[in-house]
Amino acid sequence: MTDPIVDYWLGGTTSLNKNTFRWDSTGELVPMGVPFWFPGQPDFAPDEERSLSLSKTGYFADEEEHIKQKFICQLL
């Protein structure tokens, strides 16, 4: 069976002004543009796209928060 979940939640969300993303763990700004983001991303639309994900293409993308995603853990 193929796993339908292909994106990974990276622990970042959009800010209130919706033109930046911040890491949830530190509050630091997520780098924007090339080489991190898929071309045309983030598009900040529709209003539900507030979650930062790593897409199957290997680039960042904004995603709707209610969509189920896998996650990546960091060992401390």
mmCIF file of the N, C-alpha and C atoms, coordinates in Angstrom:
data_MODEL
# 
_entry.id   MODEL 
# 
loop_
_atom_site.group_PDB 
_atom_site.id 
_atom_site.type_symbol 
_atom_site.label_atom_id 
_atom_site.label_alt_id 
_atom_site.label_comp_id 
_atom_site.label_asym_id 
_atom_site.label_entity_id 
_atom_site.label_seq_id 
_atom_site.pdbx_PDB_ins_code 
_atom_site.Cartn_x 
_atom_site.Cartn_y 
_atom_site.Cartn_z 
_atom_site.occupancy 
_atom_site.B_iso_or_equiv 
_atom_site.pdbx_formal_charge 
_atom_site.auth_seq_id 
_atom_site.auth_comp_id 
_atom_site.auth_asym_id 
_atom_site.auth_atom_id 
_atom_site.pdbx_PDB_model_num 
ATOM 1   N N  . MET A 1 1  ? 0.846  -1.179 0.000  1.00 0.00 ? 1  MET A N  1 
ATOM 2   C CA . MET A 1 1  ? 0.000  0.000  0.000  1.00 0.00 ? 1  MET A CA 1 
ATOM 3   C C  . MET A 1 1  ? 0.893  1.244  0.000  1.00 0.00 ? 1  MET A C  1 
ATOM 4   N N  . THR A 1 2  ? 0.550  2.214  -0.799 1.00 0.00 ? 2  THR A N  1 
ATOM 5   C CA . THR A 1 2  ? 1.298  3.461  -0.870 1.00 0.00 ? 2  THR A CA 1 
ATOM 6   C C  . THR A 1 2  ? 0.789  4.425  0.186  1.00 0.00 ? 2  THR A C  1 
ATOM 7   N N  . ASP A 1 3  ? 1.700  5.054  0.898  1.00 0.00 ? 3  ASP A N  1 
ATOM 8   C CA . ASP A 1 3  ? 1.332  6.025  1.921  1.00 0.00 ? 3  ASP A CA 1 
ATOM 9   C C  . ASP A 1 3  ? 0.862  7.304  1.239  1.00 0.00 ? 3  ASP A C  1 
ATOM 10  N N  . PRO A 1 4  ? -0.387 7.753  1.498  1.00 0.00 ? 4  PRO A N  1 
ATOM 11  C CA . PRO A 1 4  ? -0.885 8.957  0.836  1.00 0.00 ? 4  PRO A CA 1 
ATOM 12  C C  . PRO A 1 4  ? -0.262 10.244 1.367  1.00 0.00 ? 4  PRO A C  1 
ATOM 13  N N  . ILE A 1 5  ? 0.426  10.169 2.499  1.00 0.00 ? 5  ILE A N  1 
ATOM 14  C CA . ILE A 1 5  ? 1.040  11.366 3.071  1.00 0.00 ? 5  ILE A CA 1 
ATOM 15  C C  . ILE A 1 5  ? 2.420  11.535 2.455  1.00 0.00 ? 5  ILE A C  1 
ATOM 16  N N  . VAL A 1 6  ? 2.618  12.605 1.739  1.00 0.00 ? 6  VAL A N  1 
ATOM 17  C CA . VAL A 1 6  ? 3.893  12.805 1.059  1.00 0.00 ? 6  VAL A CA 1 
ATOM 18  C C  . VAL A 1 6  ? 4.609  14.070 1.521  1.00 0.00 ? 6  VAL A C  1 
ATOM 19  N N  . ASP A 1 7  ? 3.959  14.889 2.334  1.00 0.00 ? 7  ASP A N  1 
ATOM 20  C CA . ASP A 1 7  ? 4.582  16.103 2.847  1.00 0.00 ? 7  ASP A CA 1 
ATOM 21  C C  . ASP A 1 7  ? 4.927  15.922 4.317  1.00 0.00 ? 7  ASP A C  1 
ATOM 22  N N  . TYR A 1 8  ? 5.928  16.660 4.755  1.00 0.00 ? 8  TYR A N  1 
ATOM 23  C CA . TYR A 1 8  ? 6.356  16.609 6.144  1.00 0.00 ? 8  TYR A CA 1 
ATOM 24  C C  . TYR A 1 8  ? 6.213  17.983 6.774  1.00 0.00 ? 8  TYR A C  1 
ATOM 25  N N  . TRP A 1 9  ? 5.584  18.029 7.939  1.00 0.00 ? 9  TRP A N  1 
ATOM 26  C CA . TRP A 1 9  ? 5.472  19.274 8.682  1.00 0.00 ? 9  TRP A CA 1 
ATOM 27  C C  . TRP A 1 9  ? 6.841  19.605 9.261  1.00 0.00 ? 9  TRP A C  1 
ATOM 28  N N  . LEU A 1 10 ? 7.275  20.854 9.098  1.00 0.00 ? 10 LEU A N  1 
ATOM 29  C CA . LEU A 1 10 ? 8.618  21.251 9.530  1.00 0.00 ? 10 LEU A CA 1 
ATOM 30  C C  . LEU A 1 10 ? 8.638  22.102 10.792 1.00 0.00 ? 10 LEU A C  1 
ATOM 31  N N  . GLY A 1 11 ? 7.492  22.380 11.379 1.00 0.00 ? 11 GLY A N  1 
ATOM 32  C CA . GLY A 1 11 ? 7.488  23.150 12.617 1.00 0.00 ? 11 GLY A CA 1 
ATOM 33  C C  . GLY A 1 11 ? 7.557  24.644 12.398 1.00 0.00 ? 11 GLY A C  1 
ATOM 34  N N  . GLY A 1 12 ? 6.936  25.114 11.353 1.00 0.00 ? 12 GLY A N  1 
ATOM 35  C CA . GLY A 1 12 ? 6.874  26.544 11.086 1.00 0.00 ? 12 GLY A CA 1 
ATOM 36  C C  . GLY A 1 12 ? 5.474  26.957 10.696 1.00 0.00 ? 12 GLY A C  1 
ATOM 37  N N  . THR A 1 13 ? 5.119  28.205 11.020 1.00 0.00 ? 13 THR A N  1 
ATOM 38  C CA . THR A 1 13 ? 3.814  28.748 10.664 1.00 0.00 ? 13 THR A CA 1 
ATOM 39  C C  . THR A 1 13 ? 3.963  30.186 10.198 1.00 0.00 ? 13 THR A C  1 
ATOM 40  N N  . THR A 1 14 ? 2.925  30.673 9.516  1.00 0.00 ? 14 THR A N  1 
ATOM 41  C CA . THR A 1 14 ? 2.950  32.056 9.063  1.00 0.00 ? 14 THR A CA 1 
ATOM 42  C C  . THR A 1 14 ? 2.752  32.986 10.238 1.00 0.00 ? 14 THR A C  1 
ATOM 43  N N  . SER A 1 15 ? 3.282  34.172 10.091 1.00 0.00 ? 15 SER A N  1 
ATOM 44  C CA . SER A 1 15 ? 3.079  35.208 11.095 1.00 0.00 ? 15 SER A CA 1 
ATOM 45  C C  . SER A 1 15 ? 1.701  35.824 10.892 1.00 0.00 ? 15 SER A C  1 
ATOM 46  N N  . LEU A 1 16 ? 1.323  36.677 11.805 1.00 0.00 ? 16 LEU A N  1 
ATOM 47  C CA . LEU A 1 16 ? 0.006  37.302 11.711 1.00 0.00 ? 16 LEU A CA 1 
ATOM 48  C C  . LEU A 1 16 ? -0.151 38.145 10.456 1.00 0.00 ? 16 LEU A C  1 
ATOM 49  N N  . ASN A 1 17 ? 0.938  38.762 9.991  1.00 0.00 ? 17 ASN A N  1 
ATOM 50  C CA . ASN A 1 17 ? 0.831  39.588 8.791  1.00 0.00 ? 17 ASN A CA 1 
ATOM 51  C C  . ASN A 1 17 ? 0.889  38.756 7.513  1.00 0.00 ? 17 ASN A C  1 
ATOM 52  N N  . LYS A 1 18 ? 1.095  37.453 7.653  1.00 0.00 ? 18 LYS A N  1 
ATOM 53  C CA . LYS A 1 18 ? 1.041  36.487 6.555  1.00 0.00 ? 18 LYS A CA 1 
ATOM 54  C C  . LYS A 1 18 ? 2.003  36.758 5.412  1.00 0.00 ? 18 LYS A C  1 
ATOM 55  N N  . ASN A 1 19 ? 3.126  37.378 5.671  1.00 0.00 ? 19 ASN A N  1 
ATOM 56  C CA . ASN A 1 19 ? 4.118  37.516 4.599  1.00 0.00 ? 19 ASN A CA 1 
ATOM 57  C C  . ASN A 1 19 ? 5.460  36.929 5.001  1.00 0.00 ? 19 ASN A C  1 
ATOM 58  N N  . THR A 1 20 ? 5.491  36.261 6.143  1.00 0.00 ? 20 THR A N  1 
ATOM 59  C CA . THR A 1 20 ? 6.695  35.571 6.602  1.00 0.00 ? 20 THR A CA 1 
ATOM 60  C C  . THR A 1 20 ? 6.289  34.280 7.312  1.00 0.00 ? 20 THR A C  1 
ATOM 61  N N  . PHE A 1 21 ? 7.251  33.390 7.451  1.00 0.00 ? 21 PHE A N  1 
ATOM 62  C CA . PHE A 1 21 ? 7.081  32.193 8.273  1.00 0.00 ? 21 PHE A CA 1 
ATOM 63  C C  . PHE A 1 21 ? 8.097  32.253 9.400  1.00 0.00 ? 21 PHE A C  1 
ATOM 64  N N  . ARG A 1 22 ? 7.731  31.703 10.546 1.00 0.00 ? 22 ARG A N  1 
ATOM 65  C CA . ARG A 1 22 ? 8.642  31.611 11.693 1.00 0.00 ? 22 ARG A CA 1 
ATOM 66  C C  . ARG A 1 22 ? 8.673  30.167 12.179 1.00 0.00 ? 22 ARG A C  1 
ATOM 67  N N  . TRP A 1 23 ? 9.865  29.761 12.668 1.00 0.00 ? 23 TRP A N  1 
ATOM 68  C CA . TRP A 1 23 ? 9.998  28.443 13.277 1.00 0.00 ? 23 TRP A CA 1 
ATOM 69  C C  . TRP A 1 23 ? 9.262  28.461 14.610 1.00 0.00 ? 23 TRP A C  1 
ATOM 70  N N  . ASP A 1 24 ? 8.428  27.454 14.862 1.00 0.00 ? 24 ASP A N  1 
ATOM 71  C CA . ASP A 1 24 ? 7.669  27.390 16.104 1.00 0.00 ? 24 ASP A CA 1 
ATOM 72  C C  . ASP A 1 24 ? 8.575  27.251 17.320 1.00 0.00 ? 24 ASP A C  1 
ATOM 73  N N  . SER A 1 25 ? 9.675  26.560 17.192 1.00 0.00 ? 25 SER A N  1 
ATOM 74  C CA . SER A 1 25 ? 10.547 26.283 18.337 1.00 0.00 ? 25 SER A CA 1 
ATOM 75  C C  . SER A 1 25 ? 11.369 27.483 18.781 1.00 0.00 ? 25 SER A C  1 
ATOM 76  N N  . THR A 1 26 ? 11.730 28.375 17.850 1.00 0.00 ? 26 THR A N  1 
ATOM 77  C CA . THR A 1 26 ? 12.625 29.487 18.200 1.00 0.00 ? 26 THR A CA 1 
ATOM 78  C C  . THR A 1 26 ? 12.036 30.862 17.925 1.00 0.00 ? 26 THR A C  1 
ATOM 79  N N  . GLY A 1 27 ? 11.040 30.938 17.064 1.00 0.00 ? 27 GLY A N  1 
ATOM 80  C CA . GLY A 1 27 ? 10.484 32.221 16.673 1.00 0.00 ? 27 GLY A CA 1 
ATOM 81  C C  . GLY A 1 27 ? 11.289 32.924 15.594 1.00 0.00 ? 27 GLY A C  1 
ATOM 82  N N  . GLU A 1 28 ? 12.398 32.313 15.175 1.00 0.00 ? 28 GLU A N  1 
ATOM 83  C CA . GLU A 1 28 ? 13.231 32.920 14.132 1.00 0.00 ? 28 GLU A CA 1 
ATOM 84  C C  . GLU A 1 28 ? 12.538 32.834 12.777 1.00 0.00 ? 28 GLU A C  1 
ATOM 85  N N  . LEU A 1 29 ? 12.869 33.797 11.906 1.00 0.00 ? 29 LEU A N  1 
ATOM 86  C CA . LEU A 1 29 ? 12.299 33.805 10.559 1.00 0.00 ? 29 LEU A CA 1 
ATOM 87  C C  . LEU A 1 29 ? 12.816 32.627 9.738  1.00 0.00 ? 29 LEU A C  1 
ATOM 88  N N  . VAL A 1 30 ? 11.929 32.027 8.975  1.00 0.00 ? 30 VAL A N  1 
ATOM 89  C CA . VAL A 1 30 ? 12.299 30.977 8.028  1.00 0.00 ? 30 VAL A CA 1 
ATOM 90  C C  . VAL A 1 30 ? 12.849 31.667 6.779  1.00 0.00 ? 30 VAL A C  1 
ATOM 91  N N  . PRO A 1 31 ? 13.992 31.221 6.252  1.00 0.00 ? 31 PRO A N  1 
ATOM 92  C CA . PRO A 1 31 ? 14.526 31.829 5.029  1.00 0.00 ? 31 PRO A CA 1 
ATOM 93  C C  . PRO A 1 31 ? 13.509 31.745 3.890  1.00 0.00 ? 31 PRO A C  1 
ATOM 94  N N  . MET A 1 32 ? 13.438 32.791 3.099  1.00 0.00 ? 32 MET A N  1 
ATOM 95  C CA . MET A 1 32 ? 12.491 32.830 1.985  1.00 0.00 ? 32 MET A CA 1 
ATOM 96  C C  . MET A 1 32 ? 13.241 32.689 0.662  1.00 0.00 ? 32 MET A C  1 
ATOM 97  N N  . GLY A 1 33 ? 12.524 32.279 -0.380 1.00 0.00 ? 33 GLY A N  1 
ATOM 98  C CA . GLY A 1 33 ? 13.081 32.237 -1.726 1.00 0.00 ? 33 GLY A CA 1 
ATOM 99  C C  . GLY A 1 33 ? 13.963 31.034 -1.994 1.00 0.00 ? 33 GLY A C  1 
ATOM 100 N N  . VAL A 1 34 ? 14.672 31.123 -3.104 1.00 0.00 ? 34 VAL A N  1 
ATOM 101 C CA . VAL A 1 34 ? 15.582 30.083 -3.566 1.00 0.00 ? 34 VAL A CA 1 
ATOM 102 C C  . VAL A 1 34 ? 16.759 30.000 -2.603 1.00 0.00 ? 34 VAL A C  1 
ATOM 103 N N  . PRO A 1 35 ? 17.260 28.840 -2.253 1.00 0.00 ? 35 PRO A N  1 
ATOM 104 C CA . PRO A 1 35 ? 16.959 27.511 -2.779 1.00 0.00 ? 35 PRO A CA 1 
ATOM 105 C C  . PRO A 1 35 ? 15.963 26.734 -1.934 1.00 0.00 ? 35 PRO A C  1 
ATOM 106 N N  . PHE A 1 36 ? 15.329 27.369 -0.961 1.00 0.00 ? 36 PHE A N  1 
ATOM 107 C CA . PHE A 1 36 ? 14.490 26.636 -0.014 1.00 0.00 ? 36 PHE A CA 1 
ATOM 108 C C  . PHE A 1 36 ? 13.087 26.325 -0.526 1.00 0.00 ? 36 PHE A C  1 
ATOM 109 N N  . TRP A 1 37 ? 12.448 27.308 -1.126 1.00 0.00 ? 37 TRP A N  1 
ATOM 110 C CA . TRP A 1 37 ? 11.037 27.205 -1.469 1.00 0.00 ? 37 TRP A CA 1 
ATOM 111 C C  . TRP A 1 37 ? 10.820 26.723 -2.902 1.00 0.00 ? 37 TRP A C  1 
ATOM 112 N N  . PHE A 1 38 ? 9.762  25.943 -3.084 1.00 0.00 ? 38 PHE A N  1 
ATOM 113 C CA . PHE A 1 38 ? 9.333  25.544 -4.421 1.00 0.00 ? 38 PHE A CA 1 
ATOM 114 C C  . PHE A 1 38 ? 8.948  26.804 -5.193 1.00 0.00 ? 38 PHE A C  1 
ATOM 115 N N  . PRO A 1 39 ? 9.248  26.892 -6.495 1.00 0.00 ? 39 PRO A N  1 
ATOM 116 C CA . PRO A 1 39 ? 8.887  28.091 -7.265 1.00 0.00 ? 39 PRO A CA 1 
ATOM 117 C C  . PRO A 1 39 ? 7.403  28.446 -7.102 1.00 0.00 ? 39 PRO A C  1 
ATOM 118 N N  . GLY A 1 40 ? 7.144  29.716 -6.819 1.00 0.00 ? 40 GLY A N  1 
ATOM 119 C CA . GLY A 1 40 ? 5.775  30.186 -6.597 1.00 0.00 ? 40 GLY A CA 1 
ATOM 120 C C  . GLY A 1 40 ? 5.292  30.036 -5.176 1.00 0.00 ? 40 GLY A C  1 
ATOM 121 N N  . GLN A 1 41 ? 6.134  29.478 -4.316 1.00 0.00 ? 41 GLN A N  1 
ATOM 122 C CA . GLN A 1 41 ? 5.790  29.293 -2.910 1.00 0.00 ? 41 GLN A CA 1 
ATOM 123 C C  . GLN A 1 41 ? 6.642  30.213 -2.046 1.00 0.00 ? 41 GLN A C  1 
ATOM 124 N N  . PRO A 1 42 ? 6.171  30.642 -0.916 1.00 0.00 ? 42 PRO A N  1 
ATOM 125 C CA . PRO A 1 42 ? 4.802  30.457 -0.458 1.00 0.00 ? 42 PRO A CA 1 
ATOM 126 C C  . PRO A 1 42 ? 3.854  31.376 -1.213 1.00 0.00 ? 42 PRO A C  1 
ATOM 127 N N  . ASP A 1 43 ? 2.645  30.900 -1.426 1.00 0.00 ? 43 ASP A N  1 
ATOM 128 C CA . ASP A 1 43 ? 1.676  31.744 -2.121 1.00 0.00 ? 43 ASP A CA 1 
ATOM 129 C C  . ASP A 1 43 ? 0.663  32.371 -1.167 1.00 0.00 ? 43 ASP A C  1 
ATOM 130 N N  . PHE A 1 44 ? 0.708  31.955 0.116  1.00 0.00 ? 44 PHE A N  1 
ATOM 131 C CA . PHE A 1 44 ? -0.131 32.532 1.171  1.00 0.00 ? 44 PHE A CA 1 
ATOM 132 C C  . PHE A 1 44 ? -1.616 32.532 0.809  1.00 0.00 ? 44 PHE A C  1 
ATOM 133 N N  . ALA A 1 45 ? -2.051 31.552 0.050  1.00 0.00 ? 45 ALA A N  1 
ATOM 134 C CA . ALA A 1 45 ? -3.468 31.477 -0.302 1.00 0.00 ? 45 ALA A CA 1 
ATOM 135 C C  . ALA A 1 45 ? -3.867 30.021 -0.380 1.00 0.00 ? 45 ALA A C  1 
ATOM 136 N N  . PRO A 1 46 ? -5.052 29.647 -0.023 1.00 0.00 ? 46 PRO A N  1 
ATOM 137 C CA . PRO A 1 46 ? -6.037 30.474 0.662  1.00 0.00 ? 46 PRO A CA 1 
ATOM 138 C C  . PRO A 1 46 ? -5.627 30.750 2.096  1.00 0.00 ? 46 PRO A C  1 
ATOM 139 N N  . ASP A 1 47 ? -6.510 31.374 2.853  1.00 0.00 ? 47 ASP A N  1 
ATOM 140 C CA . ASP A 1 47 ? -6.175 31.788 4.220  1.00 0.00 ? 47 ASP A CA 1 
ATOM 141 C C  . ASP A 1 47 ? -5.745 30.629 5.106  1.00 0.00 ? 47 ASP A C  1 
ATOM 142 N N  . GLU A 1 48 ? -6.121 29.405 4.765  1.00 0.00 ? 48 GLU A N  1 
ATOM 143 C CA . GLU A 1 48 ? -5.784 28.251 5.605  1.00 0.00 ? 48 GLU A CA 1 
ATOM 144 C C  . GLU A 1 48 ? -4.339 27.794 5.449  1.00 0.00 ? 48 GLU A C  1 
ATOM 145 N N  . GLU A 1 49 ? -3.618 28.264 4.462  1.00 0.00 ? 49 GLU A N  1 
ATOM 146 C CA . GLU A 1 49 ? -2.245 27.802 4.230  1.00 0.00 ? 49 GLU A CA 1 
ATOM 147 C C  . GLU A 1 49 ? -1.289 28.516 5.178  1.00 0.00 ? 49 GLU A C  1 
ATOM 148 N N  . ARG A 1 50 ? -1.220 27.988 6.410  1.00 0.00 ? 50 ARG A N  1 
ATOM 149 C CA . ARG A 1 50 ? -0.397 28.614 7.443  1.00 0.00 ? 50 ARG A CA 1 
ATOM 150 C C  . ARG A 1 50 ? 0.713  27.696 7.944  1.00 0.00 ? 50 ARG A C  1 
ATOM 151 N N  . SER A 1 51 ? 0.791  26.484 7.450  1.00 0.00 ? 51 SER A N  1 
ATOM 152 C CA . SER A 1 51 ? 1.746  25.494 7.931  1.00 0.00 ? 51 SER A CA 1 
ATOM 153 C C  . SER A 1 51 ? 2.904  25.337 6.949  1.00 0.00 ? 51 SER A C  1 
ATOM 154 N N  . LEU A 1 52 ? 4.119  25.254 7.477  1.00 0.00 ? 52 LEU A N  1 
ATOM 155 C CA . LEU A 1 52 ? 5.313  25.069 6.651  1.00 0.00 ? 52 LEU A CA 1 
ATOM 156 C C  . LEU A 1 52 ? 5.578  23.579 6.483  1.00 0.00 ? 52 LEU A C  1 
ATOM 157 N N  . SER A 1 53 ? 5.663  23.137 5.243  1.00 0.00 ? 53 SER A N  1 
ATOM 158 C CA . SER A 1 53 ? 5.920  21.719 5.006  1.00 0.00 ? 53 SER A CA 1 
ATOM 159 C C  . SER A 1 53 ? 7.059  21.532 4.017  1.00 0.00 ? 53 SER A C  1 
ATOM 160 N N  . LEU A 1 54 ? 7.641  20.348 4.077  1.00 0.00 ? 54 LEU A N  1 
ATOM 161 C CA . LEU A 1 54 ? 8.640  19.917 3.107  1.00 0.00 ? 54 LEU A CA 1 
ATOM 162 C C  . LEU A 1 54 ? 7.901  19.022 2.127  1.00 0.00 ? 54 LEU A C  1 
ATOM 163 N N  . SER A 1 55 ? 7.797  19.453 0.880  1.00 0.00 ? 55 SER A N  1 
ATOM 164 C CA . SER A 1 55 ? 7.010  18.703 -0.102 1.00 0.00 ? 55 SER A CA 1 
ATOM 165 C C  . SER A 1 55 ? 7.814  17.540 -0.671 1.00 0.00 ? 55 SER A C  1 
ATOM 166 N N  . LYS A 1 56 ? 7.131  16.683 -1.400 1.00 0.00 ? 56 LYS A N  1 
ATOM 167 C CA . LYS A 1 56 ? 7.795  15.523 -2.001 1.00 0.00 ? 56 LYS A CA 1 
ATOM 168 C C  . LYS A 1 56 ? 8.847  15.936 -3.017 1.00 0.00 ? 56 LYS A C  1 
ATOM 169 N N  . THR A 1 57 ? 8.831  17.203 -3.454 1.00 0.00 ? 57 THR A N  1 
ATOM 170 C CA . THR A 1 57 ? 9.835  17.713 -4.390 1.00 0.00 ? 57 THR A CA 1 
ATOM 171 C C  . THR A 1 57 ? 11.139 18.073 -3.694 1.00 0.00 ? 57 THR A C  1 
ATOM 172 N N  . GLY A 1 58 ? 11.113 18.129 -2.342 1.00 0.00 ? 58 GLY A N  1 
ATOM 173 C CA . GLY A 1 58 ? 12.299 18.508 -1.586 1.00 0.00 ? 58 GLY A CA 1 
ATOM 174 C C  . GLY A 1 58 ? 12.369 19.987 -1.265 1.00 0.00 ? 58 GLY A C  1 
ATOM 175 N N  . TYR A 1 59 ? 11.342 20.729 -1.645 1.00 0.00 ? 59 TYR A N  1 
ATOM 176 C CA . TYR A 1 59 ? 11.284 22.168 -1.377 1.00 0.00 ? 59 TYR A CA 1 
ATOM 177 C C  . TYR A 1 59 ? 10.248 22.469 -0.298 1.00 0.00 ? 59 TYR A C  1 
ATOM 178 N N  . PHE A 1 60 ? 10.381 23.654 0.329  1.00 0.00 ? 60 PHE A N  1 
ATOM 179 C CA . PHE A 1 60 ? 9.371  24.131 1.260  1.00 0.00 ? 60 PHE A CA 1 
ATOM 180 C C  . PHE A 1 60 ? 8.111  24.515 0.487  1.00 0.00 ? 60 PHE A C  1 
ATOM 181 N N  . ALA A 1 61 ? 6.962  24.403 1.158  1.00 0.00 ? 61 ALA A N  1 
ATOM 182 C CA . ALA A 1 61 ? 5.682  24.863 0.615  1.00 0.00 ? 61 ALA A CA 1 
ATOM 183 C C  . ALA A 1 61 ? 4.778  25.226 1.780  1.00 0.00 ? 61 ALA A C  1 
ATOM 184 N N  . ASP A 1 62 ? 3.854  26.161 1.549  1.00 0.00 ? 62 ASP A N  1 
ATOM 185 C CA . ASP A 1 62 ? 2.856  26.429 2.580  1.00 0.00 ? 62 ASP A CA 1 
ATOM 186 C C  . ASP A 1 62 ? 1.689  25.485 2.352  1.00 0.00 ? 62 ASP A C  1 
ATOM 187 N N  . GLU A 1 63 ? 1.116  25.021 3.449  1.00 0.00 ? 63 GLU A N  1 
ATOM 188 C CA . GLU A 1 63 ? 0.101  23.976 3.383  1.00 0.00 ? 63 GLU A CA 1 
ATOM 189 C C  . GLU A 1 63 ? -1.023 24.320 4.343  1.00 0.00 ? 63 GLU A C  1 
ATOM 190 N N  . GLU A 1 64 ? -2.202 23.816 4.056  1.00 0.00 ? 64 GLU A N  1 
ATOM 191 C CA . GLU A 1 64 ? -3.331 24.016 4.951  1.00 0.00 ? 64 GLU A CA 1 
ATOM 192 C C  . GLU A 1 64 ? -3.082 23.268 6.250  1.00 0.00 ? 64 GLU A C  1 
ATOM 193 N N  . GLU A 1 65 ? -3.420 23.909 7.369  1.00 0.00 ? 65 GLU A N  1 
ATOM 194 C CA . GLU A 1 65 ? -3.109 23.337 8.681  1.00 0.00 ? 65 GLU A CA 1 
ATOM 195 C C  . GLU A 1 65 ? -3.850 22.041 8.973  1.00 0.00 ? 65 GLU A C  1 
ATOM 196 N N  . HIS A 1 66 ? -5.027 21.861 8.421  1.00 0.00 ? 66 HIS A N  1 
ATOM 197 C CA . HIS A 1 66 ? -5.825 20.682 8.751  1.00 0.00 ? 66 HIS A CA 1 
ATOM 198 C C  . HIS A 1 66 ? -5.392 19.429 7.985  1.00 0.00 ? 66 HIS A C  1 
ATOM 199 N N  . ILE A 1 67 ? -4.499 19.564 7.022  1.00 0.00 ? 67 ILE A N  1 
ATOM 200 C CA . ILE A 1 67 ? -4.053 18.407 6.244  1.00 0.00 ? 67 ILE A CA 1 
ATOM 201 C C  . ILE A 1 67 ? -3.055 17.584 7.058  1.00 0.00 ? 67 ILE A C  1 
ATOM 202 N N  . LYS A 1 68 ? -3.301 16.287 7.135  1.00 0.00 ? 68 LYS A N  1 
ATOM 203 C CA . LYS A 1 68 ? -2.443 15.392 7.902  1.00 0.00 ? 68 LYS A CA 1 
ATOM 204 C C  . LYS A 1 68 ? -1.079 15.285 7.227  1.00 0.00 ? 68 LYS A C  1 
ATOM 205 N N  . GLN A 1 69 ? -0.022 15.461 8.026  1.00 0.00 ? 69 GLN A N  1 
ATOM 206 C CA . GLN A 1 69 ? 1.343  15.374 7.508  1.00 0.00 ? 69 GLN A CA 1 
ATOM 207 C C  . GLN A 1 69 ? 2.199  14.563 8.464  1.00 0.00 ? 69 GLN A C  1 
ATOM 208 N N  . LYS A 1 70 ? 3.230  13.960 7.928  1.00 0.00 ? 70 LYS A N  1 
ATOM 209 C CA . LYS A 1 70 ? 4.235  13.333 8.780  1.00 0.00 ? 70 LYS A CA 1 
ATOM 210 C C  . LYS A 1 70 ? 5.067  14.443 9.399  1.00 0.00 ? 70 LYS A C  1 
ATOM 211 N N  . PHE A 1 71 ? 5.925  14.092 10.329 1.00 0.00 ? 71 PHE A N  1 
ATOM 212 C CA . PHE A 1 71 ? 6.781  15.102 10.931 1.00 0.00 ? 71 PHE A CA 1 
ATOM 213 C C  . PHE A 1 71 ? 8.186  14.558 11.084 1.00 0.00 ? 71 PHE A C  1 
ATOM 214 N N  . ILE A 1 72 ? 9.123  15.456 11.261 1.00 0.00 ? 72 ILE A N  1 
ATOM 215 C CA . ILE A 1 72 ? 10.532 15.106 11.418 1.00 0.00 ? 72 ILE A CA 1 
ATOM 216 C C  . ILE A 1 72 ? 10.945 15.494 12.825 1.00 0.00 ? 72 ILE A C  1 
ATOM 217 N N  . CYS A 1 73 ? 11.582 14.577 13.537 1.00 0.00 ? 73 CYS A N  1 
ATOM 218 C CA . CYS A 1 73 ? 12.014 14.845 14.907 1.00 0.00 ? 73 CYS A CA 1 
ATOM 219 C C  . CYS A 1 73 ? 13.509 15.115 14.953 1.00 0.00 ? 73 CYS A C  1 
ATOM 220 N N  . GLN A 1 74 ? 13.907 15.919 15.916 1.00 0.00 ? 74 GLN A N  1 
ATOM 221 C CA . GLN A 1 74 ? 15.320 16.193 16.154 1.00 0.00 ? 74 GLN A CA 1 
ATOM 222 C C  . GLN A 1 74 ? 15.705 15.568 17.488 1.00 0.00 ? 74 GLN A C  1 
ATOM 223 N N  . LEU A 1 75 ? 16.751 14.778 17.483 1.00 0.00 ? 75 LEU A N  1 
ATOM 224 C CA . LEU A 1 75 ? 17.253 14.216 18.730 1.00 0.00 ? 75 LEU A CA 1 
ATOM 225 C C  . LEU A 1 75 ? 18.076 15.265 19.450 1.00 0.00 ? 75 LEU A C  1 
ATOM 226 N N  . LEU A 1 76 ? 17.810 15.439 20.714 1.00 0.00 ? 76 LEU A N  1 
ATOM 227 C CA . LEU A 1 76 ? 18.554 16.421 21.512 1.00 0.00 ? 76 LEU A CA 1 
ATOM 228 C C  . LEU A 1 76 ? 19.499 15.741 22.464 1.00 0.00 ? 76 LEU A C  1 
# 
